[in-house]
Amino acid sequence: MQTLTVQLEGRSYPIHIGSGLLGLAELLQPALPRKRIAIITNTTVAPLYLDKLRQTLHRIDVSTVPIILPDGEEYKNSATLNQIYDALLTNRCERSTPLIALGGGVIGDMTGYAAATYLRGVPFIQIPTTLLAQVDSSVGGKTGINHPLGKNMIGAFYQPQLVLADTDTLGTLPDNELSAGIAEVIKYGLIRDLPFLEWLEQNMDKLLARDTAALQFAIARSCQNKAEIVALDERESGERALLNLGHTFGHAIESGMGYGVWLHGEGVAAGTVMAADLSHRLGWLGAQDVARIRSLFKRAGLPTVAPDLGVKKYLELMGLDKKVEDGKIRFVLLKELGRGIVYGDSPPDLLRQTLEACVAFDQAQDRHG
């Protein structure tokens, strides 16, 4: 097991990464002030890991209130959030009752937002069961739900008490979900960690084969990068925005296609290729750099072309992005491989060229084209 720390003033917390951690009650016990907790999970994860977690907690005399939600990005909304509140109120959960998020990014985001708002704030713990959640969404305290007009537009910054990333849960992850998580892993190499990017190029086959050592290294390196950024900029007023590489384009894809049609990591992959293309048009990346990025995503089994929503629709959806400032869309772009920047002055003609060049005009076309 490896343990990293997110260093925040008075609210630091550990990230435990390793195999078999769901069975280690002693890792959870320091974050359980009372002998009763609520576990929020979904219909896919519950049959796999809910009983195991409950048995672990039972050994330390902790009773559990399970709350099982429908699975999918399309359920990350206010109606599902109210299901959590209903269950917490019905079971008379108190301000000292911690919430455990057992699942992927959707469960983590919704549980965190419920914890931030139920009784004006209750403790919560992240137990991410997907690669994407283990390397990204479970760390850093971003919580929230989607709105029909935009992804993650309603939420709060609210930090967990701890993150428990059991790599064994990745054994039941579908291949496309594993690839979706790798999209966020690649992001760290592109924005600030060139040696890690080079490691990924050399070890992508091991990650896809679910090599335990390779996965644990990639998770730990990703979490270390994110922990460092969050420690410097918890509320995304500066450097933390770099973590959104590919997300402005990617969120437009997700909402434009309908939540759940494209996985978040798939949207990020195609969106990062678009960001690389725009960086090239601005004169920062060479054509060989863009080709290198595209090749790595393709090797990971991820899309490198975006759906053709139309330039007007893309601009409309990206105009709702959280990074818009003074009416300008701010993109995370690449000055070079391993160095990202936030840029709000992209010439409209270059942006239009990227939007026209990076889409599949036939939506039936293989998205890995």
TORKOL-4160 file (C-alpha; in steps of 0.2 Angstrom, whole numbers, padded with zeros to 4 digits, m for minus):
369
<pt num="1" X="0000" Y="0000" Z="0000"/>
<pt num="2" X="0005" Y="0018" Z="m0003"/>
<pt num="3" X="m0001" Y="0033" Z="0006"/>
<pt num="4" X="m0001" Y="0050" Z="m0001"/>
<pt num="5" X="m0007" Y="0066" Z="0008"/>
<pt num="6" X="m0017" Y="0081" Z="0001"/>
<pt num="7" X="m0010" Y="0095" Z="0011"/>
<pt num="8" X="m0023" Y="0108" Z="0015"/>
<pt num="9" X="m0023" Y="0120" Z="0030"/>
<pt num="10" X="m0031" Y="0111" Z="0044"/>
<pt num="11" X="m0040" Y="0099" Z="0033"/>
<pt num="12" X="m0026" Y="0087" Z="0026"/>
<pt num="13" X="m0031" Y="0070" Z="0022"/>
<pt num="14" X="m0024" Y="0053" Z="0016"/>
<pt num="15" X="m0025" Y="0044" Z="0000"/>
<pt num="16" X="m0022" Y="0025" Z="0002"/>
<pt num="17" X="m0018" Y="0016" Z="m0014"/>
<pt num="18" X="m0016" Y="m0003" Z="m0015"/>
<pt num="19" X="m0024" Y="m0021" Z="m0016"/>
<pt num="20" X="m0036" Y="m0028" Z="m0004"/>
<pt num="21" X="m0039" Y="m0011" Z="0005"/>
<pt num="22" X="m0058" Y="m0014" Z="0006"/>
<pt num="23" X="m0055" Y="m0027" Z="0020"/>
<pt num="24" X="m0044" Y="m0016" Z="0031"/>
<pt num="25" X="m0056" Y="m0008" Z="0043"/>
<pt num="26" X="m0041" Y="0001" Z="0052"/>
<pt num="27" X="m0039" Y="0013" Z="0037"/>
<pt num="28" X="m0057" Y="0019" Z="0038"/>
<pt num="29" X="m0059" Y="0019" Z="0057"/>
<pt num="30" X="m0050" Y="0036" Z="0060"/>
<pt num="31" X="m0063" Y="0045" Z="0049"/>
<pt num="32" X="m0078" Y="0037" Z="0058"/>
<pt num="33" X="m0083" Y="0047" Z="0073"/>
<pt num="34" X="m0099" Y="0037" Z="0076"/>
<pt num="35" X="m0104" Y="0019" Z="0074"/>
<pt num="36" X="m0117" Y="0023" Z="0060"/>
<pt num="37" X="m0113" Y="0028" Z="0042"/>
<pt num="38" X="m0122" Y="0029" Z="0026"/>
<pt num="39" X="m0115" Y="0020" Z="0010"/>
<pt num="40" X="m0120" Y="0028" Z="m0006"/>
<pt num="41" X="m0117" Y="0017" Z="m0021"/>
<pt num="42" X="m0126" Y="0011" Z="m0037"/>
<pt num="43" X="m0135" Y="m0004" Z="m0045"/>
<pt num="44" X="m0118" Y="m0010" Z="m0054"/>
<pt num="45" X="m0106" Y="m0008" Z="m0039"/>
<pt num="46" X="m0118" Y="m0014" Z="m0025"/>
<pt num="47" X="m0118" Y="m0032" Z="m0030"/>
<pt num="48" X="m0099" Y="m0032" Z="m0032"/>
<pt num="49" X="m0093" Y="m0023" Z="m0016"/>
<pt num="50" X="m0107" Y="m0017" Z="m0005"/>
<pt num="51" X="m0107" Y="m0033" Z="0006"/>
<pt num="52" X="m0088" Y="m0034" Z="0007"/>
<pt num="53" X="m0088" Y="m0016" Z="0014"/>
<pt num="54" X="m0102" Y="m0019" Z="0026"/>
<pt num="55" X="m0094" Y="m0034" Z="0033"/>
<pt num="56" X="m0077" Y="m0024" Z="0035"/>
<pt num="57" X="m0087" Y="m0011" Z="0045"/>
<pt num="58" X="m0097" Y="m0023" Z="0055"/>
<pt num="59" X="m0080" Y="m0030" Z="0062"/>
<pt num="60" X="m0078" Y="m0013" Z="0070"/>
<pt num="61" X="m0096" Y="m0012" Z="0076"/>
<pt num="62" X="m0101" Y="0001" Z="0063"/>
<pt num="63" X="m0119" Y="m0001" Z="0057"/>
<pt num="64" X="m0123" Y="0004" Z="0039"/>
<pt num="65" X="m0137" Y="0013" Z="0029"/>
<pt num="66" X="m0135" Y="0007" Z="0011"/>
<pt num="67" X="m0142" Y="0019" Z="m0002"/>
<pt num="68" X="m0142" Y="0012" Z="m0020"/>
<pt num="69" X="m0144" Y="0023" Z="m0034"/>
<pt num="70" X="m0147" Y="0020" Z="m0053"/>
<pt num="71" X="m0130" Y="0019" Z="m0063"/>
<pt num="72" X="m0125" Y="0031" Z="m0076"/>
<pt num="73" X="m0121" Y="0049" Z="m0080"/>
<pt num="74" X="m0139" Y="0053" Z="m0085"/>
<pt num="75" X="m0144" Y="0051" Z="m0067"/>
<pt num="76" X="m0131" Y="0064" Z="m0060"/>
<pt num="77" X="m0145" Y="0076" Z="m0057"/>
<pt num="78" X="m0156" Y="0085" Z="m0044"/>
<pt num="79" X="m0169" Y="0071" Z="m0044"/>
<pt num="80" X="m0156" Y="0057" Z="m0040"/>
<pt num="81" X="m0148" Y="0069" Z="m0027"/>
<pt num="82" X="m0165" Y="0070" Z="m0019"/>
<pt num="83" X="m0166" Y="0051" Z="m0017"/>
<pt num="84" X="m0150" Y="0053" Z="m0006"/>
<pt num="85" X="m0158" Y="0066" Z="0005"/>
<pt num="86" X="m0174" Y="0056" Z="0006"/>
<pt num="87" X="m0165" Y="0041" Z="0012"/>
<pt num="88" X="m0154" Y="0051" Z="0025"/>
<pt num="89" X="m0169" Y="0060" Z="0032"/>
<pt num="90" X="m0180" Y="0044" Z="0033"/>
<pt num="91" X="m0166" Y="0035" Z="0042"/>
<pt num="92" X="m0163" Y="0050" Z="0053"/>
<pt num="93" X="m0145" Y="0052" Z="0049"/>
<pt num="94" X="m0137" Y="0066" Z="0059"/>
<pt num="95" X="m0123" Y="0079" Z="0057"/>
<pt num="96" X="m0111" Y="0066" Z="0064"/>
<pt num="97" X="m0116" Y="0052" Z="0052"/>
<pt num="98" X="m0102" Y="0051" Z="0038"/>
<pt num="99" X="m0107" Y="0047" Z="0020"/>
<pt num="100" X="m0096" Y="0034" Z="0010"/>
<pt num="101" X="m0096" Y="0036" Z="m0009"/>
<pt num="102" X="m0093" Y="0018" Z="m0015"/>
<pt num="103" X="m0092" Y="0019" Z="m0034"/>
<pt num="104" X="m0086" Y="0029" Z="m0049"/>
<pt num="105" X="m0085" Y="0048" Z="m0052"/>
<pt num="106" X="m0104" Y="0050" Z="m0053"/>
<pt num="107" X="m0107" Y="0042" Z="m0036"/>
<pt num="108" X="m0092" Y="0052" Z="m0029"/>
<pt num="109" X="m0098" Y="0069" Z="m0035"/>
<pt num="110" X="m0116" Y="0066" Z="m0030"/>
<pt num="111" X="m0111" Y="0059" Z="m0013"/>
<pt num="112" X="m0099" Y="0074" Z="m0010"/>
<pt num="113" X="m0112" Y="0087" Z="m0014"/>
<pt num="114" X="m0125" Y="0078" Z="m0003"/>
<pt num="115" X="m0112" Y="0078" Z="0011"/>
<pt num="116" X="m0108" Y="0097" Z="0008"/>
<pt num="117" X="m0127" Y="0102" Z="0009"/>
<pt num="118" X="m0136" Y="0089" Z="0020"/>
<pt num="119" X="m0138" Y="0097" Z="0037"/>
<pt num="120" X="m0126" Y="0110" Z="0030"/>
<pt num="121" X="m0111" Y="0098" Z="0030"/>
<pt num="122" X="m0108" Y="0080" Z="0036"/>
<pt num="123" X="m0091" Y="0071" Z="0034"/>
<pt num="124" X="m0088" Y="0059" Z="0019"/>
<pt num="125" X="m0076" Y="0046" Z="0013"/>
<pt num="126" X="m0072" Y="0042" Z="m0005"/>
<pt num="127" X="m0070" Y="0024" Z="m0010"/>
<pt num="128" X="m0068" Y="0025" Z="m0029"/>
<pt num="129" X="m0070" Y="0009" Z="m0039"/>
<pt num="130" X="m0066" Y="0015" Z="m0056"/>
<pt num="131" X="m0049" Y="0021" Z="m0063"/>
<pt num="132" X="m0055" Y="0038" Z="m0068"/>
<pt num="133" X="m0062" Y="0041" Z="m0050"/>
<pt num="134" X="m0046" Y="0034" Z="m0042"/>
<pt num="135" X="m0034" Y="0045" Z="m0052"/>
<pt num="136" X="m0045" Y="0061" Z="m0053"/>
<pt num="137" X="m0063" Y="0064" Z="m0047"/>
<pt num="138" X="m0061" Y="0057" Z="m0029"/>
<pt num="139" X="m0046" Y="0068" Z="m0025"/>
<pt num="140" X="m0048" Y="0087" Z="m0022"/>
<pt num="141" X="m0065" Y="0090" Z="m0016"/>
<pt num="142" X="m0075" Y="0095" Z="m0032"/>
<pt num="143" X="m0093" Y="0089" Z="m0030"/>
<pt num="144" X="m0109" Y="0092" Z="m0039"/>
<pt num="145" X="m0122" Y="0087" Z="m0052"/>
<pt num="146" X="m0126" Y="0091" Z="m0070"/>
<pt num="147" X="m0139" Y="0103" Z="m0077"/>
<pt num="148" X="m0148" Y="0100" Z="m0093"/>
<pt num="149" X="m0138" Y="0115" Z="m0100"/>
<pt num="150" X="m0121" Y="0111" Z="m0094"/>
<pt num="151" X="m0111" Y="0098" Z="m0085"/>
<pt num="152" X="m0106" Y="0100" Z="m0067"/>
<pt num="153" X="m0113" Y="0117" Z="m0066"/>
<pt num="154" X="m0121" Y="0115" Z="m0049"/>
<pt num="155" X="m0109" Y="0110" Z="m0035"/>
<pt num="156" X="m0097" Y="0114" Z="m0021"/>
<pt num="157" X="m0079" Y="0112" Z="m0015"/>
<pt num="158" X="m0080" Y="0100" Z="m0001"/>
<pt num="159" X="m0065" Y="0089" Z="0004"/>
<pt num="160" X="m0067" Y="0071" Z="0010"/>
<pt num="161" X="m0060" Y="0064" Z="0026"/>
<pt num="162" X="m0050" Y="0051" Z="0016"/>
<pt num="163" X="m0048" Y="0042" Z="m0001"/>
<pt num="164" X="m0047" Y="0023" Z="m0001"/>
<pt num="165" X="m0042" Y="0017" Z="m0019"/>
<pt num="166" X="m0042" Y="m0002" Z="m0019"/>
<pt num="167" X="m0034" Y="m0007" Z="m0035"/>
<pt num="168" X="m0043" Y="m0024" Z="m0034"/>
<pt num="169" X="m0060" Y="m0016" Z="m0039"/>
<pt num="170" X="m0052" Y="m0012" Z="m0057"/>
<pt num="171" X="m0053" Y="m0031" Z="m0060"/>
<pt num="172" X="m0072" Y="m0030" Z="m0063"/>
<pt num="173" X="m0071" Y="m0013" Z="m0073"/>
<pt num="174" X="m0076" Y="m0015" Z="m0092"/>
<pt num="175" X="m0063" Y="m0011" Z="m0104"/>
<pt num="176" X="m0070" Y="0005" Z="m0110"/>
<pt num="177" X="m0071" Y="0011" Z="m0092"/>
<pt num="178" X="m0053" Y="0007" Z="m0090"/>
<pt num="179" X="m0048" Y="0017" Z="m0105"/>
<pt num="180" X="m0059" Y="0031" Z="m0100"/>
<pt num="181" X="m0049" Y="0032" Z="m0084"/>
<pt num="182" X="m0032" Y="0032" Z="m0094"/>
<pt num="183" X="m0038" Y="0048" Z="m0102"/>
<pt num="184" X="m0036" Y="0057" Z="m0086"/>
<pt num="185" X="m0020" Y="0049" Z="m0082"/>
<pt num="186" X="m0013" Y="0055" Z="m0099"/>
<pt num="187" X="m0019" Y="0072" Z="m0094"/>
<pt num="188" X="m0006" Y="0074" Z="m0080"/>
<pt num="189" X="0008" Y="0070" Z="m0091"/>
<pt num="190" X="0003" Y="0083" Z="m0104"/>
<pt num="191" X="0000" Y="0097" Z="m0092"/>
<pt num="192" X="0015" Y="0096" Z="m0080"/>
<pt num="193" X="0024" Y="0079" Z="m0080"/>
<pt num="194" X="0033" Y="0075" Z="m0096"/>
<pt num="195" X="0043" Y="0060" Z="m0088"/>
<pt num="196" X="0026" Y="0052" Z="m0084"/>
<pt num="197" X="0020" Y="0055" Z="m0101"/>
<pt num="198" X="0035" Y="0046" Z="m0108"/>
<pt num="199" X="0032" Y="0032" Z="m0095"/>
<pt num="200" X="0014" Y="0030" Z="m0102"/>
<pt num="201" X="0020" Y="0029" Z="m0119"/>
<pt num="202" X="0032" Y="0015" Z="m0114"/>
<pt num="203" X="0019" Y="0006" Z="m0103"/>
<pt num="204" X="0002" Y="0008" Z="m0111"/>
<pt num="205" X="0001" Y="m0010" Z="m0115"/>
<pt num="206" X="0004" Y="m0015" Z="m0097"/>
<pt num="207" X="m0010" Y="m0003" Z="m0091"/>
<pt num="208" X="m0022" Y="m0011" Z="m0104"/>
<pt num="209" X="m0017" Y="m0028" Z="m0098"/>
<pt num="210" X="m0021" Y="m0022" Z="m0080"/>
<pt num="211" X="m0004" Y="m0026" Z="m0074"/>
<pt num="212" X="m0005" Y="m0023" Z="m0055"/>
<pt num="213" X="0012" Y="m0014" Z="m0053"/>
<pt num="214" X="0009" Y="m0003" Z="m0068"/>
<pt num="215" X="m0008" Y="0002" Z="m0062"/>
<pt num="216" X="m0003" Y="0006" Z="m0045"/>
<pt num="217" X="0011" Y="0017" Z="m0051"/>
<pt num="218" X="0000" Y="0026" Z="m0063"/>
<pt num="219" X="m0013" Y="0029" Z="m0050"/>
<pt num="220" X="0000" Y="0035" Z="m0037"/>
<pt num="221" X="0009" Y="0047" Z="m0049"/>
<pt num="222" X="m0008" Y="0054" Z="m0055"/>
<pt num="223" X="m0014" Y="0057" Z="m0037"/>
<pt num="224" X="0003" Y="0065" Z="m0032"/>
<pt num="225" X="0001" Y="0077" Z="m0047"/>
<pt num="226" X="m0017" Y="0081" Z="m0042"/>
<pt num="227" X="m0013" Y="0083" Z="m0023"/>
<pt num="228" X="0001" Y="0095" Z="m0027"/>
<pt num="229" X="m0010" Y="0106" Z="m0038"/>
<pt num="230" X="m0025" Y="0105" Z="m0025"/>
<pt num="231" X="m0013" Y="0110" Z="m0011"/>
<pt num="232" X="m0008" Y="0126" Z="m0021"/>
<pt num="233" X="m0025" Y="0130" Z="m0027"/>
<pt num="234" X="m0040" Y="0122" Z="m0019"/>
<pt num="235" X="m0054" Y="0132" Z="m0027"/>
<pt num="236" X="m0047" Y="0133" Z="m0044"/>
<pt num="237" X="m0043" Y="0152" Z="m0045"/>
<pt num="238" X="m0026" Y="0148" Z="m0054"/>
<pt num="239" X="m0016" Y="0133" Z="m0057"/>
<pt num="240" X="m0030" Y="0120" Z="m0053"/>
<pt num="241" X="m0039" Y="0125" Z="m0069"/>
<pt num="242" X="m0025" Y="0116" Z="m0079"/>
<pt num="243" X="m0033" Y="0099" Z="m0073"/>
<pt num="244" X="m0047" Y="0104" Z="m0086"/>
<pt num="245" X="m0036" Y="0100" Z="m0101"/>
<pt num="246" X="m0048" Y="0094" Z="m0114"/>
<pt num="247" X="m0063" Y="0096" Z="m0103"/>
<pt num="248" X="m0071" Y="0112" Z="m0111"/>
<pt num="249" X="m0072" Y="0103" Z="m0128"/>
<pt num="250" X="m0076" Y="0086" Z="m0119"/>
<pt num="251" X="m0090" Y="0093" Z="m0108"/>
<pt num="252" X="m0098" Y="0100" Z="m0124"/>
<pt num="253" X="m0097" Y="0083" Z="m0132"/>
<pt num="254" X="m0105" Y="0075" Z="m0116"/>
<pt num="255" X="m0120" Y="0087" Z="m0115"/>
<pt num="256" X="m0122" Y="0089" Z="m0134"/>
<pt num="257" X="m0123" Y="0070" Z="m0137"/>
<pt num="258" X="m0134" Y="0068" Z="m0121"/>
<pt num="259" X="m0127" Y="0063" Z="m0104"/>
<pt num="260" X="m0121" Y="0045" Z="m0104"/>
<pt num="261" X="m0119" Y="0042" Z="m0123"/>
<pt num="262" X="m0100" Y="0046" Z="m0122"/>
<pt num="263" X="m0091" Y="0042" Z="m0106"/>
<pt num="264" X="m0082" Y="0057" Z="m0097"/>
<pt num="265" X="m0065" Y="0050" Z="m0102"/>
<pt num="266" X="m0070" Y="0048" Z="m0120"/>
<pt num="267" X="m0075" Y="0066" Z="m0121"/>
<pt num="268" X="m0059" Y="0071" Z="m0112"/>
<pt num="269" X="m0049" Y="0061" Z="m0125"/>
<pt num="270" X="m0057" Y="0069" Z="m0140"/>
<pt num="271" X="m0057" Y="0086" Z="m0132"/>
<pt num="272" X="m0038" Y="0085" Z="m0128"/>
<pt num="273" X="m0035" Y="0081" Z="m0146"/>
<pt num="274" X="m0045" Y="0096" Z="m0150"/>
<pt num="275" X="m0035" Y="0106" Z="m0138"/>
<pt num="276" X="m0019" Y="0100" Z="m0145"/>
<pt num="277" X="m0025" Y="0105" Z="m0162"/>
<pt num="278" X="m0029" Y="0122" Z="m0157"/>
<pt num="279" X="m0012" Y="0123" Z="m0148"/>
<pt num="280" X="m0004" Y="0119" Z="m0165"/>
<pt num="281" X="m0013" Y="0132" Z="m0174"/>
<pt num="282" X="m0007" Y="0145" Z="m0161"/>
<pt num="283" X="0011" Y="0140" Z="m0165"/>
<pt num="284" X="0015" Y="0131" Z="m0149"/>
<pt num="285" X="0015" Y="0112" Z="m0153"/>
<pt num="286" X="0022" Y="0105" Z="m0169"/>
<pt num="287" X="0012" Y="0093" Z="m0180"/>
<pt num="288" X="0023" Y="0079" Z="m0173"/>
<pt num="289" X="0017" Y="0083" Z="m0155"/>
<pt num="290" X="m0001" Y="0082" Z="m0160"/>
<pt num="291" X="0002" Y="0066" Z="m0169"/>
<pt num="292" X="0010" Y="0059" Z="m0154"/>
<pt num="293" X="m0004" Y="0064" Z="m0142"/>
<pt num="294" X="m0017" Y="0057" Z="m0155"/>
<pt num="295" X="m0007" Y="0040" Z="m0156"/>
<pt num="296" X="m0006" Y="0038" Z="m0137"/>
<pt num="297" X="m0025" Y="0040" Z="m0135"/>
<pt num="298" X="m0028" Y="0028" Z="m0149"/>
<pt num="299" X="m0017" Y="0015" Z="m0141"/>
<pt num="300" X="m0027" Y="0018" Z="m0125"/>
<pt num="301" X="m0043" Y="0013" Z="m0135"/>
<pt num="302" X="m0050" Y="0031" Z="m0134"/>
<pt num="303" X="m0058" Y="0042" Z="m0147"/>
<pt num="304" X="m0048" Y="0054" Z="m0156"/>
<pt num="305" X="m0062" Y="0062" Z="m0166"/>
<pt num="306" X="m0077" Y="0072" Z="m0159"/>
<pt num="307" X="m0095" Y="0070" Z="m0165"/>
<pt num="308" X="m0101" Y="0084" Z="m0177"/>
<pt num="309" X="m0112" Y="0094" Z="m0166"/>
<pt num="310" X="m0110" Y="0109" Z="m0178"/>
<pt num="311" X="m0098" Y="0124" Z="m0174"/>
<pt num="312" X="m0113" Y="0135" Z="m0168"/>
<pt num="313" X="m0118" Y="0121" Z="m0155"/>
<pt num="314" X="m0100" Y="0118" Z="m0149"/>
<pt num="315" X="m0098" Y="0137" Z="m0146"/>
<pt num="316" X="m0115" Y="0138" Z="m0137"/>
<pt num="317" X="m0111" Y="0123" Z="m0126"/>
<pt num="318" X="m0093" Y="0129" Z="m0122"/>
<pt num="319" X="m0100" Y="0146" Z="m0118"/>
<pt num="320" X="m0108" Y="0138" Z="m0103"/>
<pt num="321" X="m0091" Y="0131" Z="m0096"/>
<pt num="322" X="m0086" Y="0136" Z="m0079"/>
<pt num="323" X="m0070" Y="0144" Z="m0085"/>
<pt num="324" X="m0079" Y="0157" Z="m0095"/>
<pt num="325" X="m0073" Y="0174" Z="m0089"/>
<pt num="326" X="m0079" Y="0191" Z="m0095"/>
<pt num="327" X="m0089" Y="0182" Z="m0109"/>
<pt num="328" X="m0073" Y="0174" Z="m0116"/>
<pt num="329" X="m0070" Y="0155" Z="m0117"/>
<pt num="330" X="m0054" Y="0150" Z="m0108"/>
<pt num="331" X="m0046" Y="0134" Z="m0114"/>
<pt num="332" X="m0032" Y="0124" Z="m0106"/>
<pt num="333" X="m0019" Y="0122" Z="m0120"/>
<pt num="334" X="m0002" Y="0116" Z="m0122"/>
<pt num="335" X="0013" Y="0127" Z="m0124"/>
<pt num="336" X="0023" Y="0112" Z="m0126"/>
<pt num="337" X="0022" Y="0093" Z="m0120"/>
<pt num="338" X="0022" Y="0094" Z="m0102"/>
<pt num="339" X="0017" Y="0112" Z="m0100"/>
<pt num="340" X="m0001" Y="0117" Z="m0100"/>
<pt num="341" X="m0008" Y="0135" Z="m0099"/>
<pt num="342" X="m0025" Y="0143" Z="m0097"/>
<pt num="343" X="m0028" Y="0154" Z="m0112"/>
<pt num="344" X="m0043" Y="0166" Z="m0115"/>
<pt num="345" X="m0038" Y="0174" Z="m0131"/>
<pt num="346" X="m0040" Y="0161" Z="m0145"/>
<pt num="347" X="m0043" Y="0169" Z="m0161"/>
<pt num="348" X="m0061" Y="0164" Z="m0167"/>
<pt num="349" X="m0055" Y="0159" Z="m0184"/>
<pt num="350" X="m0042" Y="0147" Z="m0177"/>
<pt num="351" X="m0055" Y="0140" Z="m0165"/>
<pt num="352" X="m0067" Y="0137" Z="m0179"/>
<pt num="353" X="m0054" Y="0128" Z="m0189"/>
<pt num="354" X="m0051" Y="0116" Z="m0175"/>
<pt num="355" X="m0070" Y="0113" Z="m0173"/>
<pt num="356" X="m0071" Y="0109" Z="m0191"/>
<pt num="357" X="m0055" Y="0099" Z="m0192"/>
<pt num="358" X="m0057" Y="0088" Z="m0177"/>
<pt num="359" X="m0075" Y="0081" Z="m0179"/>
<pt num="360" X="m0082" Y="0065" Z="m0188"/>
<pt num="361" X="m0094" Y="0072" Z="m0200"/>
<pt num="362" X="m0103" Y="0056" Z="m0201"/>
<pt num="363" X="m0109" Y="0052" Z="m0183"/>
<pt num="364" X="m0110" Y="0034" Z="m0187"/>
<pt num="365" X="m0091" Y="0034" Z="m0190"/>
<pt num="366" X="m0081" Y="0024" Z="m0179"/>
<pt num="367" X="m0076" Y="0036" Z="m0165"/>
<pt num="368" X="m0059" Y="0030" Z="m0165"/>
<pt num="369" X="m0056" Y="0035" Z="m0183"/>
